[in-house]
């Protein structure tokens, strides 16, 4: 059984920084691609960043240069370092991961989300 748990959210002033973690637990053989998404109040969920198994990354334009996604496969954890935060970054942040539990096939998993609030 696999679980993803996001942590690190909180309240921060505009221009500040926050680091989010997405930790996978349970039976894990391999983690392929991991992405961060966010959902602001009254809006649909949007993609933020992706880190692939080879550690290459992609970012949504509005967070380029401010956010950094990274992974520590030894700890089954992915991070999202967020700098120069803006009020429009306020949202619940979710991680999404492709995880192979048994060494046979990958399945898609979502965490429960962590709230990030950036004060204006």
C-alpha positions in Angstrom: 0.0 0.0 0.0 1.4 3.4 -1.0 0.7 6.8 0.5 1.8 10.3 -0.5 2.0 12.9 2.2 2.7 16.6 1.5 4.1 18.8 4.2 5.7 22.2 4.7 2.7 24.5 3.9 1.9 27.5 6.0 1.5 31.2 6.0 4.3 33.4 4.6 4.6 37.1 3.6 4.9 38.1 0.0 8.5 37.7 -1.1 9.2 35.0 1.4 10.1 31.4 0.9 8.6 28.0 1.8 9.8 24.4 1.1 7.3 21.7 0.5 7.9 18.0 0.8 6.1 15.0 -0.7 7.0 11.8 1.0 6.0 8.4 -0.3 5.6 5.5 2.1 4.6 1.9 1.9 5.7 -0.8 -0.5 7.7 1.1 -3.2 9.9 -0.4 -5.8 10.4 2.7 -7.9 9.1 6.2 -8.4 9.1 7.5 -12.0 7.7 11.0 -12.6 6.5 13.3 -9.9 4.6 16.6 -10.3 3.4 19.3 -8.1 -0.1 20.8 -8.7 -2.0 23.5 -6.9 -5.6 24.6 -6.6 -6.4 28.1 -5.5 -9.7 29.0 -3.9 -12.5 29.1 -6.5 -10.2 27.8 -9.3 -9.3 24.6 -11.0 -6.2 22.6 -10.2 -3.2 23.6 -12.3 0.1 22.0 -12.9 3.1 23.7 -11.3 6.2 21.6 -11.9 7.4 18.1 -12.9 10.6 16.2 -12.1 11.3 13.1 -14.2 13.1 9.9 -13.2 16.3 11.3 -14.8 16.0 14.4 -12.6 15.1 16.7 -15.5 12.5 19.3 -14.7 9.8 21.5 -16.2 8.0 24.4 -14.7 4.8 26.4 -15.3 5.9 29.8 -16.7 4.7 31.8 -13.8 6.9 30.0 -11.3 10.1 29.7 -13.4 13.1 31.2 -11.6 11.2 31.1 -8.3 10.4 27.5 -7.7 12.7 24.5 -7.7 11.6 20.9 -7.8 14.0 18.2 -6.7 14.0 14.6 -5.6 15.8 12.3 -3.2 15.1 8.8 -4.3 16.9 7.3 -1.3 14.2 8.9 0.9 11.3 8.5 -1.6 10.8 12.2 -1.3 10.3 15.1 -3.7 10.6 18.8 -2.7 9.3 22.1 -4.0 11.4 25.0 -2.9 9.4 28.2 -3.4 11.1 31.6 -3.3 9.9 35.1 -4.0 6.3 34.0 -3.2 3.4 36.1 -4.4 -0.2 36.2 -3.2 -1.2 34.5 -6.4 0.8 31.5 -5.3 -1.8 30.9 -2.5 -3.3 27.5 -3.0 -3.5 23.9 -1.8 -0.4 22.2 -3.2 -0.6 18.5 -4.2 2.0 16.1 -5.3 1.3 13.4 -7.9 3.6 10.5 -8.4 3.9 7.5 -10.7 4.9 4.6 -8.4 5.7 1.0 -9.0 5.0 -0.9 -5.8 5.9 -4.4 -6.9 8.3 -3.9 -9.7 5.7 -4.7 -12.3 3.8 -1.6 -13.3 3.4 2.1 -12.4 0.2 3.6 -10.9 -0.7 7.2 -10.3 -1.0 8.5 -6.7 -2.1 11.8 -5.2 -1.4 13.3 -1.8 -4.0 15.0 0.3 -2.4 18.5 -0.2 -0.8 21.1 2.0 -2.1 24.7 2.3 0.2 27.6 1.2 -1.0 31.1 2.0 1.0 34.1 0.9 -0.1 37.3 2.6 -0.2 40.5 0.5 
